[in-house]
Amino acid sequence: MSNDRHNTNEPDANRDPLSGQPGAHPVGTGIGAAGAGAAGTAIGAAVGGPVGAVIGAVVGSVAGGLAGKGVAEAIDPTVEDAYWRDNYTSQSYVEQGMGYDDYQPAYRTGYEGYRTYYSTGKSYDELEPDLQRHYEADRGGSRLGWDKAKHATRDAWNRVERAIPGDIDRDGR
C-alpha cells in the first residue's frame, strides 16, 4: 500500500466519496446527525409545535453531524491498531500460543464499534450482540471464538471511550 496520502484508495485518509477530500467520516457524521436530529425534533415540537419541530430537526441534525464527525475523527484506527499490537501481550485474557493476528479482529471490532454506535447512547453490554455479529462476520483467520474475543473487544471499546470527552453510554467510563 502506498504512503501517498493523496491516494483515494488509502483507507486511513477517510476520503469524502464525492469530493475526494481527506477527513470525511460519513458514518460518524450520519449517526450523529440522525440522533441529534431526532432529539432536536422532540425539543422543537415541545417548544414551538410543528414549526419548532422542523427547526429543531435541522439544527439538531447539523450539530449532531458535526459532533459525530468529531468523534469519528478522534478515533484513529491506525493508532488503535498500533497500540494494541504493542500492548496485547500484557492483557490477562491473552492465551499462550495466540498471536496478535488472532486478537486484532476483536480489537478492531471494539474501536470501530464504538465509533459506529457511540451516538446511540447504548452501553457495550446492550450492543454486545451486534458487536458479536460484526466480529464473527469479519474475524478472518482469527482462531478466537466470540467467548474469548469479546474481552479484547471490550478493552478496545473502553480505551476509545475513555479518550472521548463525556460518558456517552453512561456506564461510568
N, C-alpha and C positions, 0 to 999 in steps of 0.2 A: 504494500500500500504506500502511496506517495506521501511525503511530508508536506506537500504543497497545499496550504490551507485554502487555496482558490479552487481546488478540485471539487466539483459539485458532487462527486461520489464519496467524498470523505465524510463518514458518519459523525465525527465529533464537531464538524463545522455547524451542524444544525441549520442547514441552508433552508431559506424560505422556498417553498415549492414553486411560487410564482416569480419572485424577483431574483432568486438565487443568492440573496444576501445572507451572510452568516448570522447566527444568533436567533433564528426562528425556533420557537417551541410551540408548534400548533396544538399539541395535545394539552400541555400545561395551560396555555392561553385559553383554549376551548373549555377545558374543565373549570377553570377559574371563572370564565365568563358565564357559563351555564349556572354554576352555583350562586354567584353573586347576582346574576340577573333574576333568578327566582326569588332571592331574598329582597332585592330591590322592588320587585313587583308586589310582594306582600306588604312591604313597608309603605310603598307609594299608594297602594289601594287603601290602607288603613288611614293614611293622612289625607289623601286627595281624591279618593274614589277612583273611577276608571281612568281619568286623565292622569292622576297621580301614579296609577299602576303602570301605565305606559312609560312615563318619565322615569319612574323608579327602575323599571326593567332595563332601560337604555343606560342610565347612569350606573346601575349595579353591574351590568354586563361589561361596560368599559373598564370600570375599576377592578372587577374580578379578573378580567382578561389580563390586565397589566400585572396584577398580583400573581396570577397563575404563571405568566411568563417569567416573573422574577424568581419564583420557587424552582421552576424547571431549569433556569439558568444557574441557580445556586447549586444544583446537583450535577456535578461533572462526572460522567461515567468513567472517564479515563483516570481521574483522581481516585475515585472509589475503587476501581479495579486494582490500581497500584497499591493503595492502602491495604486491601485485603490480601493481595499477593504477598506483601511483606509481613503481614501480621496474622495470617490464618493459623499458622502452626502453634501460636500461643493460646488458642481458644480451647476451652475444656472439652468441647464436643468433637473436636477433630480426632478421627480414628487413625491409629498407626497403619501405615500402608496406603493411606488415601492421599492423593496429591491435590495440588491447587486446582487442577482441571476437573476434579470431582466436585469441589466446593464452589468454583466460580459461577456456575449457573444459578446456584442458590443465592449467593451474594447479589448477583445481578437482578434476580427476581425481587430481592428486598429493596435495593435502592431504586430500581426502576418502578417497582410497585408503589413506593412512597410517592415518587414524582407523579405517577398516574392517578393515585387515589387520594392524595392529601386533601383536596378541597371537598371531599365528601363528608369530612368530619368523623369518619368511621375509624375505629381503632384497628390495630393489627389483628386482634382476635376476631373482630367482626368480618374482616376481609380475608382471613386465612384460607377459606375455601377457594376464593378467587385466585389468591396467590399460588395455592397448590396447583390449580389448573394451569396457570401460566408456567410454573416450574415444570410440570410434567410434560407440557407441550414443547418446551424449549430447553430441556436439560441436555440434549445432545448425547454425548458419550459418558456422562456422569454415571458413576456406579451407585450413587446415593438415591435411595427411595425418599419420599417426602418425610417419612418419620424421622429421618436423620438430617435431611436437608433443611427442614424448617427452622432448625436452630441457627444456621448460618443466615437464612433469610431474615429472621427476626433481628439478628445482630446488625445486618446491613440496614434494615428499616430503621432501627433505633439510632444508628450512627447518623444517618442523614436527618432524621427528625430532630436530634439534638443540635444539629448545625443550623437549622432554620429557626428564626425567632418565633416565639409563641409555642403553644401546645395545641395544634390544630385538632388532633383527635382526642384531646382532653384525657390522656392516660397518665399524666404526671411526668412525662419525659420531655 
